[in-house]
Amino acid sequence: MKSATIQLETLTCPSCMMKIEGALIGLNGVEGDTVKVLFNSSKAKLEFDEEKITLAEIEAAITRLGFSVVKSTVR
């Protein structure tokens, strides 16, 4: 498992946070119970199985919702 921290564009409302969280939880390869979208810092934190999904695919899912990814780190 890899841990990712994804810096998003500034989130303007809690419903944006919920929308992103719901989309990430639904992705195959993302550990749903590890997904946390932090409203105040505009970050998404999660764990994922890199054999099932790539960081680029996770970022693309966020972008499809209309949010910009500023930067991502994986450890």
PDB file with SEQRES, HELIX, SHEET and CRYST1 records, atoms N, CA, C and O in Angstrom:
SEQRES   1 A   75  MET LYS SER ALA THR ILE GLN LEU GLU THR LEU THR CYS          
SEQRES   2 A   75  PRO SER CYS MET MET LYS ILE GLU GLY ALA LEU ILE GLY          
SEQRES   3 A   75  LEU ASN GLY VAL GLU GLY ASP THR VAL LYS VAL LEU PHE          
SEQRES   4 A   75  ASN SER SER LYS ALA LYS LEU GLU PHE ASP GLU GLU LYS          
SEQRES   5 A   75  ILE THR LEU ALA GLU ILE GLU ALA ALA ILE THR ARG LEU          
SEQRES   6 A   75  GLY PHE SER VAL VAL LYS SER THR VAL ARG                      
HELIX    1 AA1 PRO A   14  ILE A   25  1                                  12    
HELIX    2 AA2 GLY A   32  THR A   34  5                                   3    
HELIX    3 AA3 LEU A   55  ARG A   64  1                                  10    
SHEET    1 AA1 4 LYS A  36  LEU A  38  0                                        
SHEET    2 AA1 4 LYS A  43  PHE A  48 -1                                        
SHEET    3 AA1 4 LYS A   2  LEU A   8 -1                                        
SHEET    4 AA1 4 VAL A  69  VAL A  74 -1                                        
CRYST1    1.000    1.000    1.000  90.00  90.00  90.00 P 1           1          
ATOM      1  N   MET A   1       0.837  -1.200   0.000  1.00  0.00           N  
ATOM      2  CA  MET A   1       0.000   0.000   0.000  1.00  0.00           C  
ATOM      3  C   MET A   1       0.867   1.243   0.000  1.00  0.00           C  
ATOM      4  O   MET A   1       1.908   1.297   0.656  1.00  0.00           O  
ATOM      5  N   LYS A   2       0.422   2.233  -0.743  1.00  0.00           N  
ATOM      6  CA  LYS A   2       1.086   3.535  -0.777  1.00  0.00           C  
ATOM      7  C   LYS A   2       0.161   4.560  -0.153  1.00  0.00           C  
ATOM      8  O   LYS A   2      -1.061   4.432  -0.227  1.00  0.00           O  
ATOM      9  N   SER A   3       0.743   5.574   0.458  1.00  0.00           N  
ATOM     10  CA  SER A   3      -0.024   6.692   1.005  1.00  0.00           C  
ATOM     11  C   SER A   3       0.179   7.892   0.102  1.00  0.00           C  
ATOM     12  O   SER A   3       1.299   8.179  -0.321  1.00  0.00           O  
ATOM     13  N   ALA A   4      -0.897   8.587  -0.192  1.00  0.00           N  
ATOM     14  CA  ALA A   4      -0.815   9.774  -1.042  1.00  0.00           C  
ATOM     15  C   ALA A   4      -1.416  10.972  -0.316  1.00  0.00           C  
ATOM     16  O   ALA A   4      -2.414  10.863   0.396  1.00  0.00           O  
ATOM     17  N   THR A   5      -0.777  12.110  -0.520  1.00  0.00           N  
ATOM     18  CA  THR A   5      -1.331  13.386  -0.088  1.00  0.00           C  
ATOM     19  C   THR A   5      -1.444  14.233  -1.343  1.00  0.00           C  
ATOM     20  O   THR A   5      -0.452  14.485  -2.028  1.00  0.00           O  
ATOM     21  N   ILE A   6      -2.657  14.670  -1.638  1.00  0.00           N  
ATOM     22  CA  ILE A   6      -2.922  15.416  -2.860  1.00  0.00           C  
ATOM     23  C   ILE A   6      -3.371  16.824  -2.477  1.00  0.00           C  
ATOM     24  O   ILE A   6      -4.397  17.011  -1.823  1.00  0.00           O  
ATOM     25  N   GLN A   7      -2.579  17.809  -2.901  1.00  0.00           N  
ATOM     26  CA  GLN A   7      -2.935  19.209  -2.653  1.00  0.00           C  
ATOM     27  C   GLN A   7      -3.891  19.645  -3.758  1.00  0.00           C  
ATOM     28  O   GLN A   7      -3.571  19.560  -4.944  1.00  0.00           O  
ATOM     29  N   LEU A   8      -5.065  20.112  -3.351  1.00  0.00           N  
ATOM     30  CA  LEU A   8      -6.102  20.532  -4.295  1.00  0.00           C  
ATOM     31  C   LEU A   8      -6.152  22.054  -4.372  1.00  0.00           C  
ATOM     32  O   LEU A   8      -5.576  22.759  -3.544  1.00  0.00           O  
ATOM     33  N   GLU A   9      -6.861  22.539  -5.397  1.00  0.00           N  
ATOM     34  CA  GLU A   9      -7.166  23.965  -5.423  1.00  0.00           C  
ATOM     35  C   GLU A   9      -7.984  24.267  -4.173  1.00  0.00           C  
ATOM     36  O   GLU A   9      -8.538  23.348  -3.570  1.00  0.00           O  
ATOM     37  N   THR A  10      -8.071  25.516  -3.774  1.00  0.00           N  
ATOM     38  CA  THR A  10      -8.801  25.881  -2.564  1.00  0.00           C  
ATOM     39  C   THR A  10     -10.258  25.429  -2.656  1.00  0.00           C  
ATOM     40  O   THR A  10     -10.970  25.768  -3.601  1.00  0.00           O  
ATOM     41  N   LEU A  11     -10.681  24.660  -1.659  1.00  0.00           N  
ATOM     42  CA  LEU A  11     -12.074  24.187  -1.617  1.00  0.00           C  
ATOM     43  C   LEU A  11     -12.937  25.307  -1.043  1.00  0.00           C  
ATOM     44  O   LEU A  11     -12.584  25.928  -0.041  1.00  0.00           O  
ATOM     45  N   THR A  12     -14.069  25.553  -1.691  1.00  0.00           N  
ATOM     46  CA  THR A  12     -14.899  26.678  -1.283  1.00  0.00           C  
ATOM     47  C   THR A  12     -16.101  26.288  -0.432  1.00  0.00           C  
ATOM     48  O   THR A  12     -16.722  27.152   0.186  1.00  0.00           O  
ATOM     49  N   CYS A  13     -16.439  25.003  -0.391  1.00  0.00           N  
ATOM     50  CA  CYS A  13     -17.598  24.607   0.395  1.00  0.00           C  
ATOM     51  C   CYS A  13     -17.460  23.152   0.863  1.00  0.00           C  
ATOM     52  O   CYS A  13     -16.795  22.349   0.209  1.00  0.00           O  
ATOM     53  N   PRO A  14     -18.086  22.820   1.984  1.00  0.00           N  
ATOM     54  CA  PRO A  14     -18.018  21.447   2.485  1.00  0.00           C  
ATOM     55  C   PRO A  14     -18.610  20.419   1.518  1.00  0.00           C  
ATOM     56  O   PRO A  14     -18.196  19.260   1.535  1.00  0.00           O  
ATOM     57  N   SER A  15     -19.558  20.813   0.685  1.00  0.00           N  
ATOM     58  CA  SER A  15     -20.128  19.846  -0.257  1.00  0.00           C  
ATOM     59  C   SER A  15     -19.103  19.452  -1.322  1.00  0.00           C  
ATOM     60  O   SER A  15     -19.151  18.341  -1.849  1.00  0.00           O  
ATOM     61  N   CYS A  16     -18.170  20.365  -1.641  1.00  0.00           N  
ATOM     62  CA  CYS A  16     -17.078  20.029  -2.563  1.00  0.00           C  
ATOM     63  C   CYS A  16     -16.234  18.914  -1.950  1.00  0.00           C  
ATOM     64  O   CYS A  16     -15.855  17.959  -2.628  1.00  0.00           O  
ATOM     65  N   MET A  17     -15.953  19.051  -0.678  1.00  0.00           N  
ATOM     66  CA  MET A  17     -15.170  18.069   0.053  1.00  0.00           C  
ATOM     67  C   MET A  17     -15.858  16.702   0.015  1.00  0.00           C  
ATOM     68  O   MET A  17     -15.214  15.681  -0.228  1.00  0.00           O  
ATOM     69  N   MET A  18     -17.149  16.693   0.253  1.00  0.00           N  
ATOM     70  CA  MET A  18     -17.911  15.441   0.264  1.00  0.00           C  
ATOM     71  C   MET A  18     -17.948  14.799  -1.126  1.00  0.00           C  
ATOM     72  O   MET A  18     -17.889  13.576  -1.253  1.00  0.00           O  
ATOM     73  N   LYS A  19     -18.044  15.629  -2.158  1.00  0.00           N  
ATOM     74  CA  LYS A  19     -18.073  15.144  -3.537  1.00  0.00           C  
ATOM     75  C   LYS A  19     -16.760  14.432  -3.889  1.00  0.00           C  
ATOM     76  O   LYS A  19     -16.770  13.348  -4.474  1.00  0.00           O  
ATOM     77  N   ILE A  20     -15.644  15.048  -3.530  1.00  0.00           N  
ATOM     78  CA  ILE A  20     -14.332  14.465  -3.804  1.00  0.00           C  
ATOM     79  C   ILE A  20     -14.151  13.182  -3.000  1.00  0.00           C  
ATOM     80  O   ILE A  20     -13.701  12.167  -3.532  1.00  0.00           O  
ATOM     81  N   GLU A  21     -14.499  13.234  -1.732  1.00  0.00           N  
ATOM     82  CA  GLU A  21     -14.367  12.063  -0.859  1.00  0.00           C  
ATOM     83  C   GLU A  21     -15.164  10.887  -1.409  1.00  0.00           C  
ATOM     84  O   GLU A  21     -14.666   9.762  -1.452  1.00  0.00           O  
ATOM     85  N   GLY A  22     -16.394  11.144  -1.827  1.00  0.00           N  
ATOM     86  CA  GLY A  22     -17.247  10.086  -2.374  1.00  0.00           C  
ATOM     87  C   GLY A  22     -16.663   9.469  -3.638  1.00  0.00           C  
ATOM     88  O   GLY A  22     -16.722   8.254  -3.828  1.00  0.00           O  
ATOM     89  N   ALA A  23     -16.102  10.309  -4.498  1.00  0.00           N  
ATOM     90  CA  ALA A  23     -15.511   9.809  -5.744  1.00  0.00           C  
ATOM     91  C   ALA A  23     -14.280   8.953  -5.454  1.00  0.00           C  
ATOM     92  O   ALA A  23     -14.092   7.909  -6.078  1.00  0.00           O  
ATOM     93  N   LEU A  24     -13.447   9.382  -4.518  1.00  0.00           N  
ATOM     94  CA  LEU A  24     -12.228   8.640  -4.201  1.00  0.00           C  
ATOM     95  C   LEU A  24     -12.542   7.298  -3.537  1.00  0.00           C  
ATOM     96  O   LEU A  24     -11.906   6.287  -3.832  1.00  0.00           O  
ATOM     97  N   ILE A  25     -13.520   7.300  -2.648  1.00  0.00           N  
ATOM     98  CA  ILE A  25     -13.913   6.059  -1.974  1.00  0.00           C  
ATOM     99  C   ILE A  25     -14.405   5.032  -2.986  1.00  0.00           C  
ATOM    100  O   ILE A  25     -14.211   3.831  -2.796  1.00  0.00           O  
ATOM    101  N   GLY A  26     -15.043   5.497  -4.062  1.00  0.00           N  
ATOM    102  CA  GLY A  26     -15.596   4.599  -5.071  1.00  0.00           C  
ATOM    103  C   GLY A  26     -14.584   4.012  -6.041  1.00  0.00           C  
ATOM    104  O   GLY A  26     -14.935   3.142  -6.839  1.00  0.00           O  
ATOM    105  N   LEU A  27     -13.322   4.471  -5.992  1.00  0.00           N  
ATOM    106  CA  LEU A  27     -12.322   3.975  -6.935  1.00  0.00           C  
ATOM    107  C   LEU A  27     -11.791   2.613  -6.516  1.00  0.00           C  
ATOM    108  O   LEU A  27     -11.461   2.398  -5.349  1.00  0.00           O  
ATOM    109  N   ASN A  28     -11.710   1.699  -7.468  1.00  0.00           N  
ATOM    110  CA  ASN A  28     -11.145   0.382  -7.211  1.00  0.00           C  
ATOM    111  C   ASN A  28      -9.646   0.521  -6.977  1.00  0.00           C  
ATOM    112  O   ASN A  28      -8.932   1.070  -7.817  1.00  0.00           O  
ATOM    113  N   GLY A  29      -9.173   0.028  -5.847  1.00  0.00           N  
ATOM    114  CA  GLY A  29      -7.761   0.117  -5.513  1.00  0.00           C  
ATOM    115  C   GLY A  29      -7.477   1.140  -4.426  1.00  0.00           C  
ATOM    116  O   GLY A  29      -6.385   1.163  -3.859  1.00  0.00           O  
ATOM    117  N   VAL A  30      -8.465   1.993  -4.133  1.00  0.00           N  
ATOM    118  CA  VAL A  30      -8.324   2.965  -3.048  1.00  0.00           C  
ATOM    119  C   VAL A  30      -8.957   2.363  -1.796  1.00  0.00           C  
ATOM    120  O   VAL A  30     -10.088   1.878  -1.834  1.00  0.00           O  
ATOM    121  N   GLU A  31      -8.224   2.399  -0.693  1.00  0.00           N  
ATOM    122  CA  GLU A  31      -8.758   1.913   0.580  1.00  0.00           C  
ATOM    123  C   GLU A  31      -9.761   2.943   1.095  1.00  0.00           C  
ATOM    124  O   GLU A  31      -9.373   3.991   1.611  1.00  0.00           O  
ATOM    125  N   GLY A  32     -11.037   2.642   0.953  1.00  0.00           N  
ATOM    126  CA  GLY A  32     -12.104   3.593   1.275  1.00  0.00           C  
ATOM    127  C   GLY A  32     -12.053   4.167   2.670  1.00  0.00           C  
ATOM    128  O   GLY A  32     -12.329   5.351   2.861  1.00  0.00           O  
ATOM    129  N   ASP A  33     -11.700   3.336   3.665  1.00  0.00           N  
ATOM    130  CA  ASP A  33     -11.702   3.836   5.039  1.00  0.00           C  
ATOM    131  C   ASP A  33     -10.494   4.716   5.361  1.00  0.00           C  
ATOM    132  O   ASP A  33     -10.402   5.250   6.466  1.00  0.00           O  
ATOM    133  N   THR A  34      -9.556   4.878   4.402  1.00  0.00           N  
ATOM    134  CA  THR A  34      -8.402   5.751   4.631  1.00  0.00           C  
ATOM    135  C   THR A  34      -8.571   7.117   3.973  1.00  0.00           C  
ATOM    136  O   THR A  34      -7.741   8.003   4.175  1.00  0.00           O  
ATOM    137  N   VAL A  35      -9.632   7.300   3.192  1.00  0.00           N  
ATOM    138  CA  VAL A  35      -9.834   8.559   2.458  1.00  0.00           C  
ATOM    139  C   VAL A  35     -10.274   9.669   3.408  1.00  0.00           C  
ATOM    140  O   VAL A  35     -11.275   9.544   4.113  1.00  0.00           O  
ATOM    141  N   LYS A  36      -9.502  10.759   3.410  1.00  0.00           N  
ATOM    142  CA  LYS A  36      -9.851  11.933   4.205  1.00  0.00           C  
ATOM    143  C   LYS A  36      -9.610  13.156   3.332  1.00  0.00           C  
ATOM    144  O   LYS A  36      -8.505  13.356   2.826  1.00  0.00           O  
ATOM    145  N   VAL A  37     -10.635  13.967   3.156  1.00  0.00           N  
ATOM    146  CA  VAL A  37     -10.473  15.230   2.447  1.00  0.00           C  
ATOM    147  C   VAL A  37     -10.565  16.328   3.501  1.00  0.00           C  
ATOM    148  O   VAL A  37     -11.574  16.464   4.194  1.00  0.00           O  
ATOM    149  N   LEU A  38      -9.493  17.105   3.606  1.00  0.00           N  
ATOM    150  CA  LEU A  38      -9.395  18.136   4.635  1.00  0.00           C  
ATOM    151  C   LEU A  38      -9.789  19.484   4.040  1.00  0.00           C  
ATOM    152  O   LEU A  38      -9.082  20.034   3.196  1.00  0.00           O  
ATOM    153  N   PHE A  39     -10.920  20.002   4.491  1.00  0.00           N  
ATOM    154  CA  PHE A  39     -11.477  21.239   3.934  1.00  0.00           C  
ATOM    155  C   PHE A  39     -10.548  22.433   4.155  1.00  0.00           C  
ATOM    156  O   PHE A  39     -10.251  23.165   3.210  1.00  0.00           O  
ATOM    157  N   ASN A  40     -10.089  22.636   5.382  1.00  0.00           N  
ATOM    158  CA  ASN A  40      -9.292  23.829   5.707  1.00  0.00           C  
ATOM    159  C   ASN A  40      -7.971  23.898   4.961  1.00  0.00           C  
ATOM    160  O   ASN A  40      -7.524  24.987   4.602  1.00  0.00           O  
ATOM    161  N   SER A  41      -7.334  22.749   4.718  1.00  0.00           N  
ATOM    162  CA  SER A  41      -6.038  22.755   4.023  1.00  0.00           C  
ATOM    163  C   SER A  41      -6.168  22.366   2.547  1.00  0.00           C  
ATOM    164  O   SER A  41      -5.179  22.368   1.815  1.00  0.00           O  
ATOM    165  N   SER A  42      -7.385  22.034   2.115  1.00  0.00           N  
ATOM    166  CA  SER A  42      -7.641  21.631   0.719  1.00  0.00           C  
ATOM    167  C   SER A  42      -6.730  20.483   0.289  1.00  0.00           C  
ATOM    168  O   SER A  42      -6.099  20.531  -0.766  1.00  0.00           O  
ATOM    169  N   LYS A  43      -6.676  19.447   1.132  1.00  0.00           N  
ATOM    170  CA  LYS A  43      -5.859  18.272   0.825  1.00  0.00           C  
ATOM    171  C   LYS A  43      -6.711  17.014   0.894  1.00  0.00           C  
ATOM    172  O   LYS A  43      -7.675  16.926   1.654  1.00  0.00           O  
ATOM    173  N   ALA A  44      -6.325  16.051   0.080  1.00  0.00           N  
ATOM    174  CA  ALA A  44      -6.927  14.723   0.149  1.00  0.00           C  
ATOM    175  C   ALA A  44      -5.818  13.764   0.563  1.00  0.00           C  
ATOM    176  O   ALA A  44      -4.724  13.785  -0.001  1.00  0.00           O  
ATOM    177  N   LYS A  45      -6.110  12.921   1.555  1.00  0.00           N  
ATOM    178  CA  LYS A  45      -5.147  11.913   1.999  1.00  0.00           C  
ATOM    179  C   LYS A  45      -5.813  10.556   1.865  1.00  0.00           C  
ATOM    180  O   LYS A  45      -6.985  10.383   2.196  1.00  0.00           O  
ATOM    181  N   LEU A  46      -5.031   9.588   1.366  1.00  0.00           N  
ATOM    182  CA  LEU A  46      -5.587   8.254   1.160  1.00  0.00           C  
ATOM    183  C   LEU A  46      -4.481   7.229   1.001  1.00  0.00           C  
ATOM    184  O   LEU A  46      -3.316   7.567   0.794  1.00  0.00           O  
ATOM    185  N   GLU A  47      -4.876   5.965   1.102  1.00  0.00           N  
ATOM    186  CA  GLU A  47      -3.967   4.860   0.807  1.00  0.00           C  
ATOM    187  C   GLU A  47      -4.528   4.120  -0.389  1.00  0.00           C  
ATOM    188  O   GLU A  47      -5.742   3.970  -0.532  1.00  0.00           O  
ATOM    189  N   PHE A  48      -3.619   3.653  -1.258  1.00  0.00           N  
ATOM    190  CA  PHE A  48      -4.070   2.945  -2.455  1.00  0.00           C  
ATOM    191  C   PHE A  48      -3.108   1.819  -2.802  1.00  0.00           C  
ATOM    192  O   PHE A  48      -1.939   1.829  -2.417  1.00  0.00           O  
ATOM    193  N   ASP A  49      -3.632   0.849  -3.539  1.00  0.00           N  
ATOM    194  CA  ASP A  49      -2.865  -0.305  -4.000  1.00  0.00           C  
ATOM    195  C   ASP A  49      -2.373   0.021  -5.404  1.00  0.00           C  
ATOM    196  O   ASP A  49      -3.164   0.054  -6.346  1.00  0.00           O  
ATOM    197  N   GLU A  50      -1.064   0.264  -5.552  1.00  0.00           N  
ATOM    198  CA  GLU A  50      -0.532   0.703  -6.840  1.00  0.00           C  
ATOM    199  C   GLU A  50      -0.588  -0.378  -7.913  1.00  0.00           C  
ATOM    200  O   GLU A  50      -0.318  -0.101  -9.082  1.00  0.00           O  
ATOM    201  N   GLU A  51      -0.935  -1.607  -7.531  1.00  0.00           N  
ATOM    202  CA  GLU A  51      -1.126  -2.659  -8.530  1.00  0.00           C  
ATOM    203  C   GLU A  51      -2.515  -2.572  -9.163  1.00  0.00           C  
ATOM    204  O   GLU A  51      -2.751  -3.128 -10.236  1.00  0.00           O  
ATOM    205  N   LYS A  52      -3.434  -1.869  -8.488  1.00  0.00           N  
ATOM    206  CA  LYS A  52      -4.812  -1.749  -8.988  1.00  0.00           C  
ATOM    207  C   LYS A  52      -5.120  -0.382  -9.583  1.00  0.00           C  
ATOM    208  O   LYS A  52      -5.954  -0.262 -10.480  1.00  0.00           O  
ATOM    209  N   ILE A  53      -4.440   0.654  -9.077  1.00  0.00           N  
ATOM    210  CA  ILE A  53      -4.731   2.018  -9.537  1.00  0.00           C  
ATOM    211  C   ILE A  53      -3.472   2.869  -9.407  1.00  0.00           C  
ATOM    212  O   ILE A  53      -2.672   2.675  -8.492  1.00  0.00           O  
ATOM    213  N   THR A  54      -3.307   3.814 -10.335  1.00  0.00           N  
ATOM    214  CA  THR A  54      -2.141   4.701 -10.282  1.00  0.00           C  
ATOM    215  C   THR A  54      -2.540   6.049  -9.685  1.00  0.00           C  
ATOM    216  O   THR A  54      -3.718   6.399  -9.620  1.00  0.00           O  
ATOM    217  N   LEU A  55      -1.539   6.780  -9.260  1.00  0.00           N  
ATOM    218  CA  LEU A  55      -1.790   8.123  -8.741  1.00  0.00           C  
ATOM    219  C   LEU A  55      -2.408   9.002  -9.827  1.00  0.00           C  
ATOM    220  O   LEU A  55      -3.282   9.822  -9.547  1.00  0.00           O  
ATOM    221  N   ALA A  56      -1.951   8.826 -11.063  1.00  0.00           N  
ATOM    222  CA  ALA A  56      -2.504   9.609 -12.182  1.00  0.00           C  
ATOM    223  C   ALA A  56      -3.993   9.345 -12.354  1.00  0.00           C  
ATOM    224  O   ALA A  56      -4.749  10.267 -12.662  1.00  0.00           O  
ATOM    225  N   GLU A  57      -4.426   8.103 -12.160  1.00  0.00           N  
ATOM    226  CA  GLU A  57      -5.854   7.782 -12.279  1.00  0.00           C  
ATOM    227  C   GLU A  57      -6.651   8.415 -11.142  1.00  0.00           C  
ATOM    228  O   GLU A  57      -7.781   8.861 -11.345  1.00  0.00           O  
ATOM    229  N   ILE A  58      -6.067   8.455  -9.954  1.00  0.00           N  
ATOM    230  CA  ILE A  58      -6.730   9.103  -8.815  1.00  0.00           C  
ATOM    231  C   ILE A  58      -6.864  10.604  -9.084  1.00  0.00           C  
ATOM    232  O   ILE A  58      -7.923  11.192  -8.863  1.00  0.00           O  
ATOM    233  N   GLU A  59      -5.782  11.210  -9.563  1.00  0.00           N  
ATOM    234  CA  GLU A  59      -5.821  12.646  -9.896  1.00  0.00           C  
ATOM    235  C   GLU A  59      -6.836  12.928 -10.995  1.00  0.00           C  
ATOM    236  O   GLU A  59      -7.536  13.940 -10.946  1.00  0.00           O  
ATOM    237  N   ALA A  60      -6.923  12.042 -11.987  1.00  0.00           N  
ATOM    238  CA  ALA A  60      -7.880  12.223 -13.086  1.00  0.00           C  
ATOM    239  C   ALA A  60      -9.319  12.190 -12.574  1.00  0.00           C  
ATOM    240  O   ALA A  60     -10.168  12.937 -13.061  1.00  0.00           O  
ATOM    241  N   ALA A  61      -9.597  11.334 -11.600  1.00  0.00           N  
ATOM    242  CA  ALA A  61     -10.946  11.257 -11.027  1.00  0.00           C  
ATOM    243  C   ALA A  61     -11.312  12.579 -10.359  1.00  0.00           C  
ATOM    244  O   ALA A  61     -12.458  13.022 -10.446  1.00  0.00           O  
ATOM    245  N   ILE A  62     -10.351  13.208  -9.697  1.00  0.00           N  
ATOM    246  CA  ILE A  62     -10.599  14.509  -9.059  1.00  0.00           C  
ATOM    247  C   ILE A  62     -10.805  15.585 -10.123  1.00  0.00           C  
ATOM    248  O   ILE A  62     -11.706  16.415 -10.002  1.00  0.00           O  
ATOM    249  N   THR A  63      -9.979  15.572 -11.156  1.00  0.00           N  
ATOM    250  CA  THR A  63     -10.073  16.547 -12.237  1.00  0.00           C  
ATOM    251  C   THR A  63     -11.414  16.450 -12.964  1.00  0.00           C  
ATOM    252  O   THR A  63     -11.998  17.465 -13.343  1.00  0.00           O  
ATOM    253  N   ARG A  64     -11.898  15.213 -13.156  1.00  0.00           N  
ATOM    254  CA  ARG A  64     -13.208  15.015 -13.823  1.00  0.00           C  
ATOM    255  C   ARG A  64     -14.341  15.665 -13.054  1.00  0.00           C  
ATOM    256  O   ARG A  64     -15.358  16.030 -13.644  1.00  0.00           O  
ATOM    257  N   LEU A  65     -14.185  15.816 -11.747  1.00  0.00           N  
ATOM    258  CA  LEU A  65     -15.211  16.472 -10.932  1.00  0.00           C  
ATOM    259  C   LEU A  65     -15.160  17.995 -11.067  1.00  0.00           C  
ATOM    260  O   LEU A  65     -16.061  18.700 -10.610  1.00  0.00           O  
ATOM    261  N   GLY A  66     -14.086  18.495 -11.705  1.00  0.00           N  
ATOM    262  CA  GLY A  66     -13.963  19.931 -11.900  1.00  0.00           C  
ATOM    263  C   GLY A  66     -13.015  20.612 -10.930  1.00  0.00           C  
ATOM    264  O   GLY A  66     -13.023  21.838 -10.817  1.00  0.00           O  
ATOM    265  N   PHE A  67     -12.193  19.833 -10.222  1.00  0.00           N  
ATOM    266  CA  PHE A  67     -11.239  20.399  -9.263  1.00  0.00           C  
ATOM    267  C   PHE A  67      -9.825  20.215  -9.791  1.00  0.00           C  
ATOM    268  O   PHE A  67      -9.517  19.208 -10.428  1.00  0.00           O  
ATOM    269  N   SER A  68      -8.972  21.188  -9.523  1.00  0.00           N  
ATOM    270  CA  SER A  68      -7.584  21.115  -9.975  1.00  0.00           C  
ATOM    271  C   SER A  68      -6.708  20.488  -8.907  1.00  0.00           C  
ATOM    272  O   SER A  68      -6.861  20.762  -7.716  1.00  0.00           O  
ATOM    273  N   VAL A  69      -5.786  19.640  -9.353  1.00  0.00           N  
ATOM    274  CA  VAL A  69      -4.780  19.065  -8.464  1.00  0.00           C  
ATOM    275  C   VAL A  69      -3.549  19.954  -8.581  1.00  0.00           C  
ATOM    276  O   VAL A  69      -3.030  20.160  -9.678  1.00  0.00           O  
ATOM    277  N   VAL A  70      -3.079  20.481  -7.451  1.00  0.00           N  
ATOM    278  CA  VAL A  70      -1.923  21.371  -7.454  1.00  0.00           C  
ATOM    279  C   VAL A  70      -0.640  20.536  -7.426  1.00  0.00           C  
ATOM    280  O   VAL A  70       0.274  20.761  -8.219  1.00  0.00           O  
ATOM    281  N   LYS A  71      -0.582  19.565  -6.500  1.00  0.00           N  
ATOM    282  CA  LYS A  71       0.607  18.728  -6.384  1.00  0.00           C  
ATOM    283  C   LYS A  71       0.274  17.491  -5.569  1.00  0.00           C  
ATOM    284  O   LYS A  71      -0.624  17.517  -4.727  1.00  0.00           O  
ATOM    285  N   SER A  72       0.995  16.409  -5.819  1.00  0.00           N  
ATOM    286  CA  SER A  72       0.775  15.161  -5.088  1.00  0.00           C  
ATOM    287  C   SER A  72       2.091  14.600  -4.585  1.00  0.00           C  
ATOM    288  O   SER A  72       3.128  14.719  -5.237  1.00  0.00           O  
ATOM    289  N   THR A  73       2.028  13.990  -3.417  1.00  0.00           N  
ATOM    290  CA  THR A  73       3.193  13.276  -2.894  1.00  0.00           C  
ATOM    291  C   THR A  73       2.762  11.871  -2.490  1.00  0.00           C  
ATOM    292  O   THR A  73       1.661  11.657  -1.983  1.00  0.00           O  
ATOM    293  N   VAL A  74       3.660  10.923  -2.729  1.00  0.00           N  
ATOM    294  CA  VAL A  74       3.371   9.524  -2.389  1.00  0.00           C  
ATOM    295  C   VAL A  74       4.523   8.996  -1.537  1.00  0.00           C  
ATOM    296  O   VAL A  74       5.693   9.279  -1.794  1.00  0.00           O  
ATOM    297  N   ARG A  75       4.160   8.223  -0.520  1.00  0.00           N  
ATOM    298  CA  ARG A  75       5.200   7.556   0.270  1.00  0.00           C  
ATOM    299  C   ARG A  75       4.774   6.148   0.595  1.00  0.00           C  
ATOM    300  O   ARG A  75       5.511   5.417   1.255  1.00  0.00           O  
TER     301      ARG A  75                                                      
END                                                                             
